[in-house]
Amino acid sequence: MIRKPDFSLKLFGYVNNTQNSGVGNDLSAELKTFYDKALIELATPNLVHDQFGQKRKIPRNSGQSVEFRSFSALPKVTGQLLEGITPAGNKLNVKAITCTPEAYGDYVQLTDVLEFTAVDNTILETTKKLADQAGRTLDTVVRNELNGGTNVMFCSATDSDGAELEITERVELKKSSKLTVKQVFKAVAELKAMNAPKIDGYYIGIIHPYVSYDLIQDAGDRWQNVSEYAKPEERYIGEIGSVGGVRFVETTEAKIFAPEKTLGGIRIATVTKGAQGETSVEIDAECEATASIAVNVYIGDDAYPALNVTKGTGKSTVTLAIPLEESAVGKTLRVEGCTKEGMSVFSTLILGADAYGVTELESGIENIIKQKGFGDDPLNQRCSIGWKAHKCAKRLVEEYMIRVESVSGISGDAEPN
């Protein structure tokens, strides 16, 4: 069973706040080791996207670039060997891909009632919260890089007669465009066709809980829970089960594509008033409040910058920055960033081995503790705990990863992340 580490106060022999006291602003080596270890170990469970990439240490000078290497396959040998004749041989095609780690970090200021002279409950709890923040932050760096990949599939939909509809772009995804076992098999077939290597005999799927619900419901008896594995103790961080040759790990940090802004809570509505040349339209939805807002909207297929929305009874008025091209009555108005049906879109990443590279957590993160009297603190009133990290990730082989986009049967209006 995978468990988060238990950093009790008995580690390193610390039982209360009177043992192994530090001196002045210097933290004892044992305490620094304790808090450094706590930060790293507690941040690790959040690094779901991080765990399947090639790992590289960050150089001492964190401004230096990190180099990953991508190896191309050798071509087949089509000619037979001739007796006594040595063939010309081949050359290994190695492509170096570099990225420069960027800095991230945050801190919490504490009052002068605390002392960094031994393990303290408040200090430890603060470290836990900072570690959680650090893990989610650094995992997002990797996630965003992976979701910029060029290989993408869109889950098909079904029409009123049950016929399958092929979807070719995100905005066209329907409410029935949920992730299914069939779509998983299709993604696996594409990876196999690209000779994408597997990870311990499987491809890996990184999936949001809302989408895993849809997939498990569709899979039925074909779904294998992680508890049914021959060696369940060897599961990955966040792993929930497998189907179709893919082991799935679940995380709420799986990418969600959704509008950054709405019209006072409105994503989609029908236009009931608006004529060519006018700069306002009336829609059949009531916004949360009258507000100025800068967001792009689509009326039909035409894009318009919206400036504000005015609340009405059972309706709202949207003011546009430019006049309407033609009468908008009866058309759908939607905020940019959602599908034409107003849905959020979820990314499920299907990965092969060596698809991407990441920098290691241990070589890139620093736990920073400042005791009372450090810096601008003339009355010894403040101390702080913080973290700083350098991180980068890079896609190495686009053909070894596929982003499968779908909607969710549970949440159609999930917030972007």
Secondary structure, 3 states (H helix, E strand, C coil): CCCCCCCCCCHHHCCCCCCCCCECCECCHHHHHHHHHHHHHHHHHHCCHHHHCEEECCCCCCCCCEEEEEECCCCCCCCCCCCCCCCCCCCCCEEEEEECCEEEEEEEEEECCCCCCCCCHHHHHHHHHHHHHHHHHHHHHHHHHHCCCCCEEECCEECCCCCEECCCCHHHCCCCCCCCHHHHHHHHHHHHHCCCCCECCEEEEEECHHHHHHHHHHHHHHCEEHHHCCCHHHCCCCEEEEECCEEEEECCCCCEECCCCCECCECEEEEEECCCCCCEEEECCCCCCCEEEEEEEEECCEEEEEEEEEECCCCEEEEECCCCCCCCCCCEEEECCCCCCCCCEEEEEEECCCCEEEECCCCCEEEEEECCCCCCCCCCCEEEEEEEEEECEEECCHHHEEEEEECCCCCCCCCCC
